[in-house]
Amino acid sequence: MDYLFHPLGDNAVIIELGEDINLETHQKVNMVTTLFDEQPFEWMIEYVPAFTTVTVFYDPLKISDFSSHTLPYDYVCGQLKPLLESLKIGEFSSERIVEIPVCYGGELGPDLEYVAEYNGLTPEEVIHIHSSGDYLVYMIGFAPGFPYIGGMSEKIATPRRESPRLKIPAGSVGIAGKQTGIYPIETPGGWQLIGRTPIKLFRPDDKSPSLLKAGDKIRFKPITIEEYKQWKEDVSDKNH
């Protein structure tokens, strides 16, 4: 597998796995992170996956074979090199399909009409196109649990709002350019909001705080406002 190493500060190495955001590069990123989950190094503090890279943070004091003639960065690269070169595309497959129910339009999706008008479509056509996509989570970032999702049809691509909202409710599903995304927590933002999911994407009390992870496939499922409210009530009852 092709890769490049780059130093980051005095305790991290960036593993560059490609130059473009595409499925093959994403598979490489996913393979490397899965390998680290299954075979962690004692000197590794954490790893951070991105679109085309995986950054590995290490503790120089835990490098067992470190000597005055070997820099910690060189040692870490030497440990990573044989593992990366042994990987083959298709190994460590961890594909998971997550269904995300969404109530489109109305007060939960105030920009649905605008997205439809901008693209010369009806709101129903926007909903159909958005909920029929083949979506892939490339990475988590920006806010806790926020998924960077690829696979949205260009037929419903819409520019960001000229004036961002100061508060976007958690669970809001939006469009910005050629991307779609889900706000896991209340935050300012300029995406066009087309709906909202009753599912919590960020769960700080859980062992895995983020519902979604890189490599997951997403399916959006349209639900009614009644189903949305019932879902929220059921979750509220469970928490009491």
Protein Blocks (a to p, Z undefined) as FASTA:
>chain_A
ZZddddehjlbccddfbfbdcfklmmmmmmmmmmmmmmccfklmbdcddfkbccddddfk
lmmkbcfkbcfklmmmmmmmmmmmmpcghiaiabdcddddddeehjllmmlmmmmmmnop
afklmmmmmmmcccddfbgehighiacdehiafklgccddfbdcfbdcehiacdehjbcc
ddfbdcddfbdcfbdcfbdfbdfkbmblblbaghiacddddddfklmmmmmmmmmmmmZZ
